[in-house]
Amino acid sequence: MRRDAATRIIATLGPASSSPEVIAALSTAGANVFRLNFSHGNHEDHQARYETIRALEQQTGRMIGVLADLQGPKLRIATFAEAKVTLGQGQKFRLDLDTTPGDATRVGMPHPEIFAAIEAGQDLLLDDGKIRLRIERCDARSADTAVITGGALSNRKGVNVPQAVLPLAALTDKDRRDLDFALQMGVDWIALSFVQRPDDVAEAKKLVAGRAGVMVKMEKPQAIDHLDELVELADALMVARGDLGVEMPTEEVPPLQKRIVRACRRAGKPVVVATQMLESMINTPTPTRAEASDVATAVYDGADAVMLSAETASGGYPVEAVSIMEKIILRVERDELYRSLMMADEMTHEKTSSDAIAAAAAQVAETIDAAAIVTYTTSGLTALRVARERPSVRIIGLTANQATARRLALVWGVNCLTTRDCTSFGEMVEIACEVAASHGFGQAMDKLVITAGVPFGTPGATNVLRVARIGG
């Protein structure tokens, strides 16, 4: 069960990583959560991967989280008569609702909702921002633009509208079908794409109805305007730097990453940093030094998890990518500066016994040089509160709820295990000591800091802190 690294790794599964052998190797190398990307593959593919993960979990006894990432709305231009055109800077170019194959003067954009939202003076980005168009005139059916950044443009490239709130729900019909399938399958987390406003999250949470955690992908500028509300509503956030970097100036992304991570840490919500972390390892067995520094920066910031996308889904070195990411994490977490940074960001606590005991547990563990903090948790809230403190020792999460254990696989420092319900303090201490010893967290006479709620099994009622000795 024990992981030496506190920061978690999410590995995306795909054509390069679907076999039981590779998935097992990814887990051994350090992956704690596996991402199923519903932008690719079909339900049968995802079902097979999910069953492989659960078989591995059964075999190893280690809780593994599964994240279903919904595609969200995909806005695209139509086609060209000759499949591709070249746009030059300063030339005029029209987008309209006519799906007749286009040319170097116009192309179809079959999305009336875009024309309903845009205004003259705004920009349209095509092909992940490679083409930038400035809108000069628009109505409900067309937009006349000037090319600001030109280049080659081919069929069905994506459209981004960074300066307008589009009248689109975050969940498409496809997303709703995928969501229903993922929940029936039993995934632990749902990642929600194209979030523009808090209402998008509220709708998704209503559909999920507590069957999984809802993770909001921060990829739209409009979502940044509602950051505090989204942190409060969501169960976790993801800094989706790829899409965020398309719709916002590149230089804005690093400070936004830090802002989002800090907001989540202070709220005690898990936060994931994602996209292009070890991008060169899609094709090479080692990362660039800049990529290694990028991963390290996310760890120094205090992210709960870092995510690999194409590196593990379709790259040539999926296991190596996870292994190197794990090595970077471990090296950073051994650095004295890392502990200083974790302690420098003072947490604001609610005036509750649960928050007080979580903060005290971290402090007591540091003071008495405890081997671990053990949290008994029903819903996962106790473990989340302790993890928010970023204690200097590992956290053992004990729960009778398997869904809670799997969801906590995403959370910084938490090593979770399912166990029987406790009926007394004595039994609680006995189980905690037994688990800590058997899984290598401590030895005979080592101290444990134990938190729990009385009466046992009451969600969110952390009101007990106990110090015990293994075998004592």
C-alpha positions in Angstrom: 0.0 0.0 0.0 2.8 2.4 0.9 4.0 5.0 -1.6 7.1 7.0 -0.8 6.1 9.9 -2.9 3.4 12.2 -1.5 2.5 13.9 -4.7 0.3 11.6 -6.9 0.7 10.7 -10.5 -2.2 10.3 -13.0 -1.5 8.3 -16.1 -3.8 8.4 -19.1 -4.5 5.1 -20.7 -4.7 4.6 -24.5 -3.3 2.5 -27.3 0.2 2.4 -25.8 -1.0 1.4 -22.4 -4.1 -0.9 -22.5 -2.6 -4.3 -21.9 -2.6 -5.7 -18.3 1.2 -5.9 -18.4 1.7 -2.2 -19.2 -1.0 -1.1 -16.7 0.6 -3.1 -14.0 4.0 -1.7 -14.9 2.6 1.9 -14.8 1.2 1.2 -11.3 4.5 -0.3 -10.1 6.4 2.7 -11.5 4.2 5.2 -9.5 0.8 5.8 -11.1 -1.9 6.2 -8.4 -4.8 7.1 -10.7 -5.6 6.1 -14.3 -7.4 8.5 -16.6 -9.9 7.3 -19.2 -10.1 10.0 -21.9 -13.6 9.9 -23.4 -12.5 12.2 -26.3 -11.0 9.0 -27.7 -12.0 5.3 -27.8 -15.3 3.7 -27.3 -17.2 2.3 -24.3 -15.9 -1.2 -24.9 -12.3 0.1 -24.8 -12.9 2.0 -21.5 -14.7 -1.0 -20.0 -11.8 -3.3 -20.8 -9.3 -0.9 -19.3 -11.4 -0.4 -16.2 -11.7 -4.1 -15.6 -8.0 -4.5 -15.9 -7.4 -1.8 -13.3 -9.8 -3.4 -10.9 -8.2 -6.8 -11.4 -4.8 -5.3 -10.7 -6.2 -3.6 -7.5 -7.5 -6.9 -6.3 -4.2 -8.6 -7.0 -2.0 -5.9 -5.3 -4.3 -4.7 -2.5 -3.5 -1.1 -3.4 -6.4 1.2 -3.9 -6.3 2.7 -7.5 -8.4 5.7 -8.6 -10.1 5.9 -12.0 -10.8 9.3 -13.6 -13.3 9.6 -16.5 -12.5 12.7 -18.5 -15.5 13.9 -20.5 -14.9 15.5 -23.9 -17.1 18.6 -23.6 -18.3 20.6 -26.6 -16.0 20.5 -29.6 -16.3 23.6 -31.9 -14.8 23.1 -35.3 -14.8 24.8 -38.8 -16.2 22.8 -41.7 -14.2 21.6 -44.7 -12.3 23.1 -47.7 -12.7 22.2 -51.3 -9.0 21.3 -51.5 -8.7 20.1 -47.9 -6.3 22.9 -46.9 -5.7 26.6 -47.5 -3.0 29.1 -46.5 -4.0 32.4 -44.9 -1.8 35.4 -45.0 -1.5 38.1 -42.4 -3.9 41.0 -43.1 -6.1 39.2 -45.6 -9.9 39.1 -45.2 -11.5 35.8 -44.2 -15.2 35.0 -43.6 -16.7 32.4 -41.4 -20.4 31.5 -41.9 -23.1 28.9 -41.4 -22.9 27.7 -45.0 -21.3 24.3 -44.9 -20.4 24.4 -48.6 -16.6 23.5 -48.9 -14.6 26.6 -48.3 -11.6 28.3 -50.0 -9.0 31.0 -49.1 -11.8 33.6 -48.6 -14.3 31.7 -46.4 -15.2 28.5 -44.6 -18.2 27.2 -42.8 -18.5 27.3 -39.0 -21.6 25.3 -38.2 -22.1 26.8 -34.7 -24.8 29.5 -34.5 -24.1 29.8 -30.8 -20.7 31.3 -31.6 -22.2 33.9 -33.9 -24.8 34.7 -31.2 -22.0 35.5 -28.7 -19.2 37.2 -30.5 -18.7 40.9 -31.2 -16.6 43.1 -33.4 -13.1 43.6 -32.0 -12.9 40.1 -30.5 -10.5 37.3 -31.7 -11.2 33.9 -33.0 -8.5 31.2 -32.6 -8.3 28.3 -35.0 -6.2 25.1 -34.8 -5.2 25.4 -31.2 -4.4 29.1 -31.6 -2.1 28.7 -34.5 -4.4 31.0 -36.6 -5.7 34.2 -35.0 -8.5 36.2 -36.6 -9.8 39.6 -35.6 -13.6 40.1 -36.0 -14.4 43.2 -38.0 -18.1 42.7 -38.5 -20.5 40.0 -37.5 -24.2 39.0 -37.3 -26.2 35.9 -36.5 -25.0 34.0 -39.5 -21.5 35.2 -40.3 -18.3 36.9 -39.2 -16.0 38.9 -41.4 -12.4 38.9 -40.0 -8.9 40.0 -40.7 -6.1 37.5 -40.3 -3.7 38.6 -37.5 -1.6 35.4 -37.5 -1.7 33.3 -40.7 -0.6 29.9 -41.8 -1.9 26.7 -43.2 -5.5 25.8 -42.2 -7.1 22.4 -43.0 -10.4 20.7 -42.5 -12.3 20.6 -39.2 -9.8 22.4 -37.1 -10.9 23.5 -33.7 -12.3 27.0 -32.8 -11.6 28.8 -29.6 -13.5 32.0 -28.6 -11.5 33.3 -25.6 -13.3 36.7 -25.2 -16.9 35.6 -25.1 -19.1 33.4 -22.9 -20.8 31.0 -25.2 -24.4 29.9 -24.7 -23.4 26.3 -24.4 -23.7 23.8 -21.6 -20.6 22.0 -20.5 -22.3 18.7 -21.0 -23.2 17.6 -24.6 -25.5 14.7 -25.4 -22.4 12.6 -25.9 -21.1 13.7 -22.5 -24.3 12.7 -20.9 -24.2 9.2 -22.4 -20.5 8.9 -21.4 -21.2 10.1 -17.9 -24.0 7.6 -17.4 -21.8 4.8 -18.7 -18.8 5.9 -16.6 -20.9 6.0 -13.4 -22.4 2.6 -14.1 -18.9 1.3 -14.6 -17.9 2.6 -11.2 -15.3 5.4 -11.8 -14.1 7.4 -8.9 -13.7 10.8 -10.5 -15.5 12.7 -13.3 -13.5 15.5 -15.1 -15.7 18.2 -16.5 -14.5 20.0 -19.6 -15.6 23.4 -21.0 -16.6 24.9 -17.7 -17.5 28.6 -18.1 -19.7 29.3 -15.0 -20.7 27.8 -11.7 -24.0 26.6 -13.1 -22.1 24.1 -15.3 -20.7 22.4 -12.2 -24.0 22.5 -10.3 -25.7 20.7 -13.2 -22.9 18.0 -13.4 -23.0 17.4 -9.6 -26.7 17.0 -9.7 -26.4 14.3 -12.4 -23.4 12.6 -10.6 -25.4 12.6 -7.3 -22.4 11.7 -5.1 -21.5 8.6 -7.1 -18.1 10.0 -7.9 -16.0 13.2 -7.3 -16.5 16.0 -9.7 -13.2 17.6 -11.0 -13.5 20.9 -12.8 -11.0 21.4 -15.6 -9.8 25.0 -15.5 -9.3 25.6 -19.3 -11.5 28.7 -20.1 -10.7 32.3 -19.2 -14.4 32.7 -18.1 -13.8 30.0 -15.4 -10.9 31.9 -13.9 -13.4 34.8 -13.2 -15.4 32.4 -11.0 -12.4 30.6 -9.4 -13.5 31.0 -5.8 -17.0 29.8 -6.6 -15.7 26.8 -8.6 -13.3 25.8 -5.8 -16.3 25.8 -3.4 -18.6 23.8 -5.7 -16.1 21.3 -7.1 -14.6 18.2 -5.4 -11.3 18.9 -7.1 -9.8 21.1 -9.8 -7.4 20.5 -12.7 -5.1 23.1 -14.2 -5.6 22.2 -17.9 -2.7 24.2 -19.2 -3.1 23.1 -22.8 -6.5 24.6 -23.5 -5.8 27.5 -21.0 -2.7 28.4 -22.9 -4.6 28.5 -26.2 -7.2 30.9 -24.9 -5.0 33.1 -22.8 -1.5 34.6 -23.4 1.2 32.0 -22.6 2.8 34.2 -20.0 -0.5 34.3 -18.0 -0.5 30.5 -17.5 2.3 30.1 -14.9 0.9 32.6 -12.4 -2.6 31.2 -12.9 -1.3 27.7 -12.1 0.1 29.0 -8.8 -3.1 30.9 -8.1 -5.3 27.9 -8.7 -3.1 25.5 -6.7 -3.0 27.9 -3.8 -6.8 28.4 -3.8 -7.4 24.7 -3.8 -4.9 24.0 -1.0 -6.4 26.7 1.2 -9.9 25.1 0.6 -8.6 21.6 1.2 -9.6 20.5 -2.3 -7.4 18.3 -4.4 -5.7 20.0 -7.4 -4.1 18.4 -10.4 -1.5 20.1 -12.8 -1.8 18.7 -16.3 -0.7 18.9 -19.9 2.7 18.7 -21.6 4.5 17.9 -18.5 6.9 15.4 -20.1 5.8 16.0 -23.7 9.1 15.1 -25.3 8.8 11.6 -23.9 6.1 10.8 -26.4 9.0 10.2 -28.7 12.2 10.0 -26.6 13.1 7.9 -23.5 14.2 11.0 -21.4 12.6 14.4 -20.8 14.2 17.8 -21.4 15.6 19.6 -18.4 12.9 22.2 -18.8 10.2 19.5 -18.5 11.8 18.1 -15.4 11.8 21.6 -13.9 8.1 22.0 -14.9 7.2 18.9 -13.0 9.3 20.0 -10.0 7.6 23.4 -10.0 4.1 21.8 -9.7 5.4 19.7 -6.8 7.0 22.7 -5.1 3.7 24.6 -5.5 2.0 21.8 -3.5 -0.2 20.2 -6.2 -1.9 17.0 -5.1 -1.2 15.3 -8.4 0.6 15.7 -11.7 -0.8 14.2 -14.9 0.6 12.5 -18.0 -1.5 12.5 -21.1 -0.2 11.5 -24.5 3.1 10.5 -22.8 1.4 7.3 -21.4 -1.6 7.1 -23.7 0.1 6.9 -27.1 3.8 7.6 -26.5 6.7 5.2 -27.1 7.9 5.2 -23.4 4.8 5.2 -21.1 6.4 3.3 -18.2 9.6 5.3 -18.4 7.6 8.6 -18.3 5.9 7.5 -15.0 9.2 6.3 -13.5 11.0 9.6 -14.3 8.1 11.6 -13.0 8.2 9.6 -9.7 12.0 10.2 -9.4 11.5 14.0 -9.9 8.7 14.1 -7.3 10.8 12.1 -4.7 13.8 14.4 -5.2 11.8 17.5 -4.7 10.1 16.2 -1.6 13.5 15.4 0.0 14.5 19.0 -0.5 14.5 21.2 2.6 13.1 24.1 0.4 10.0 21.9 -0.3 9.2 21.6 3.4 9.8 25.3 3.9 7.4 26.2 1.1 4.7 23.8 2.4 4.9 25.4 5.8 5.1 29.0 4.5 1.6 29.0 3.1 -0.5 29.5 6.2 -3.9 27.7 6.1 -7.1 29.4 7.2 -9.1 27.1 9.4 -12.8 27.0 10.1 -13.7 27.2 13.7 -14.6 23.5 14.0 -13.2 20.6 15.9 -12.5 18.8 12.7 -10.2 21.5 11.4 -8.6 22.0 14.8 -7.8 18.3 15.2 -6.4 18.0 11.6 -4.1 21.0 12.2 -3.1 19.6 15.6 -2.4 16.1 14.2 0.2 17.6 11.7 1.8 19.6 14.5 1.9 16.8 17.0 3.3 14.3 14.4 6.1 16.8 13.7 6.8 17.5 17.4 7.0 13.8 18.6 8.6 12.5 15.4 5.7 10.2 14.6 5.9 7.5 12.0 2.6 8.3 10.4 -0.8 10.0 10.9 -3.7 7.6 10.8 -7.1 9.0 9.9 -10.3 7.0 10.3 -12.7 8.4 7.7 -16.1 7.6 6.2 -16.5 10.2 3.5 -12.8 11.1 3.1 -13.2 14.6 4.7 -10.9 13.7 7.7 -8.1 12.6 5.3 -8.6 15.7 3.1 -8.3 18.0 6.1 -5.1 16.4 7.3 -3.6 16.3 3.8 -4.3 20.1 3.5 -1.8 20.6 6.3 0.9 18.9 4.2 2.4 17.1 7.3 6.0 15.9 7.3 4.9 12.3 7.7 2.7 10.0 5.5 -1.0 9.7 6.1 -2.7 6.4 6.4 -6.4 6.6 5.5 -8.6 3.8 7.0 -12.2 3.5 5.8 -14.9 0.8 5.5 -16.0 2.5 2.3 -14.2 1.2 -0.8 -15.4 4.2 -2.9 -13.9 6.6 -0.4 -10.6 4.7 -0.4 -10.4 4.8 -4.2 -11.2 8.5 -4.4 -8.5 9.3 -1.9 -5.9 7.8 -4.2 -5.7 11.2 -5.8 -5.0 13.1 -2.6 -1.5 14.2 -1.5 0.2 11.9 0.9 -2.8 9.7 1.7 -2.3 5.9 1.5 -5.7 4.5 1.9 -6.9 1.0 2.9 -10.3 -0.5 3.5 -10.9 -2.0 6.9 -13.7 -3.1 9.1 -15.7 -0.6 11.1 -14.5 0.1 14.6 -16.7 -0.2 17.7 -14.2 1.0 20.4 -11.1 3.1 20.9 -9.1 0.0 21.7 -10.0 -1.6 18.4 -9.3 1.6 16.5 -5.7 1.8 17.9 -5.2 -1.9 17.4 -6.1 -1.7 13.7 -4.0 1.4 13.2 -0.9 -0.1 14.7 -1.3 -3.3 12.8 -1.7 -1.6 9.4 1.2 0.8 10.0 3.5 -2.1 10.9 2.4 -4.5 8.2 2.7 -1.9 5.4 6.1 -0.6 6.4 5.1 2.8 7.8 6.6 2.1 11.2 8.3 -0.4 13.5 7.7 -1.6 17.0 7.5 1.3 19.5 7.2 3.9 16.8 4.6 6.5 17.5 1.4 7.1 15.5 -1.0 10.1 15.6 -4.5 8.8 15.2 -7.6 10.9 14.4 -11.2 9.8 14.3 -14.8 10.8 14.9 -17.1 9.7 17.7 -19.6 8.2 17.2 -17.7 6.0 14.7 -18.9 6.1 11.1 -20.3 9.7 11.4 -19.1 11.6 8.2 -17.1 14.8 8.9 -17.2 14.4 12.7 -13.5 14.4 13.5 -13.3 15.0 17.2 -10.6 12.7 18.6 -6.8 12.8 18.5 -4.8 9.9 20.1 -1.1 9.2 20.2 -0.2 5.4 20.3 2.8 3.2 20.0 3.1 0.3 17.6 3.1 -2.8 19.7 2.9 -0.6 22.8 
